């Protein structure tokens, strides 16, 4: 029979092993991400060079294909940034909200689609808590989630939704709302799960509005 003391010891050892494994995996993930970035850098440079070297006579025929290739490369770059923000631990810092929003829009652009309409109303110079690229990745994930939501579960929305990103500074802190006039996204999507984890890293609260397609990030 195992005593309660022995049980606690086994559980404690198991938890310690998990923590140790997690610490060991950090350099591995860092190395993989760095290698992936290196490959993407080469792909971006090659795509840009091809676009510049295409003769005018061929530009109309292959230009669209080259632009589509570049868009997919940008999408991979954004995904690497999201993964990096998820696994990397960074020191807390204060970032200008306007700059963070601009980076979030750039990160979301490849996956959100070219038809996306997004308007922003934020106090640009207000400082907001960030850790590395956590906040911009959090907002980018939510933007894409809203932009790609569909009414009938199909892969492509019937129309491109109009999104709005607002921020307000109040007594409770900074509240950032990202809303859409389209359907509500799937609550179990991997982007929303990622956004929830990133919000926890920033000690912020992420709320999905129950009746409309909108998220609120609340900083205290």
N, C-alpha and C positions, 0 to 999 in steps of 0.2 A: 504494500500500500504506500502511495506517495503522500507525504505529509504536505500541509499547506505551505510550509516554508520551502520545501523542495519545488513545489509548483511555481511559487513566486520566483525562485532562482532560475528555473528553466525558462519562464516567460521573459525574465530580465535578460538572460543570455540571448534568447531569440531576438529580442528587440535590439540588443546591442549589435548582433550580427547583421540585422537589416540596415542599421545606421552605417556600419562599417562597409557593407556592400554598396550602399548609396554613395558614400564618399569615394570608394574606389572607382565607381562608374563615371564620376564627374570628369576626370582627365580623359577617359575614353570618348565620352560625348564631345568634349572640347576638341579632341583630335579629329573625330569624324566630321564635325561641323567645319573645322578649318580646312580640311581636305575638300569638302563639298564646295565651300566658298571659292577655293582656288580653281576648281573646275568651272564653276559658274563665271568667274572673272574671265577665264579664257573664252568661254562661250559668248559672253557679252561682247568682248573685244572682236571676236571673229565675226559675229553678226553685224556689228557696226561697220567693220571693214568691208564686208560683202555688200552692205547697203550703199556704201560710198563708192564702191568700184563698179556697180552695175551700170552698163551702158544705157543711155536714154532709150534706145530702141527696145531693150529688154525690160526696162523698169516697169512698164505697164503690165507686162505678163507675169513677172516674178516678184514685183514690189510688194504685193499684198501677202504673198507667202512668206517673204522675208520679215515683214512687219508682224505677221502672226507668230513666226518663230521667236522673234524678239519678245513678244508679249508673254509667251510661255516661259522663256528664260527669266523674265522679270517675275513671273508667278513663282517659279522655283526659288528665286532669291527671297521673295517675301515669305515663303514657307520656312526657309532656313532661319530667317529672322524670328518668326513665331516660335520655332522649336528652340532656338537659342534663348529667347526670353523665358521659355517654360522651364528649362533645365538649369540655367545659370543663376547663381546667387550674386547680386550686386549690392553695393552700398546705396543707401537711400540718398537722394539728392532732390533739389528743387529745380524744376524746369519751367520755362515760360509756356503757358498753356497754348498760345497760338502756334508755336513751333511744333509742339507735340501733335496738335491736330493736323498740321500740314504733313508731318511724317506719317500719321495714321492714314490719311487719304492716299498718299503715294503707296503705302503698303497694301491697301485694300484694292487699288485700281485694277491689277491684273485679274483678280478673281471676281470682283464685283461687276465687271463688264464695262464696255465703252459707252453704253447707253444710260448708265446710271446718272441720275440727277441728284446732287447733294449740295445743300446750302448750309453755311455755318454762321453762327452768331455767338461768338465767344469773346470774353475780355482777354485780349492777346497777351498782355504783359503780366497777368496774374500768375504767381508762382504756384505750381502744383507738385505734389509728391510723385516721385518716379524712382524706379530702380532699373538702371540700364535703359532698355527699350520696352519695359513692361507695359507702361500706360499706352503708348502708341499701338503696341500689338494687341492690347485689350480692346481698344476702340476699333482697330482694323478688323478684328475677328467679329465684332458685333455689326459693323457696317456690312461686311460680306454676308453675314447670317441674314440680315434684313433684306439685302439686295437680291438674294437668291431664293427667298421664300416663295413658295408656289401655293396656289389654291387647291390644286388637285393632285399634288404629289409628283408631277412630271418633272423632268430634269431642267426645263427652261420655263421661266415665268411667262405668262401670257403677255404681260407688258412690263416695262421697266419701271419700278416704283420710284417715287420721289422721297428722298430722305432729308432729314433736318437734324443738324447737330447744334445743340444749344448748351450753354453753360451759365450758371448763376452762382454768385457768391452771396451767402447768407449767414445767419447766426450759427447754423449747424455745419458750416464749411462750404466746400465747393460741390455743386451738383451738376453732373454732365448728363444730358439726356440725348439719346439717339433714337429718333422716331421715323416711321415709314407710313406712307398711305397705302401700302400693300398688305398682303396677308401676314399673319403672325408666323414666325419661323418655328421649326421643330425644337422643342425644349431640350431634346436629348442629343443635339448635334455636337460633334467634337469641337467645333469652334466655340459654342456656348460653354462647354465644359472647360475649355482652355481659358476663356474669359473669366470664369468663376475662380479658377486657380490663380490667375494673374491678379485679380482683384484682392484675393486673400494675401498675396505677396505685398500688395500696397496698403494693406490694412484698410481697404475700402469695402463698401457694401455694393453688390450688384443686384439690382432688382429688375425682374421682367414684369412689365405692366400686364395685368390680367385680362384687360378687355381690348387693348390696342396693341399694335406692333411697335413696341418701344422698350428701351432699356434705360435705366438710370444708374449712374455710377456716383455714389455718395461718399465724399471724403469728410472726415471729421477733424 
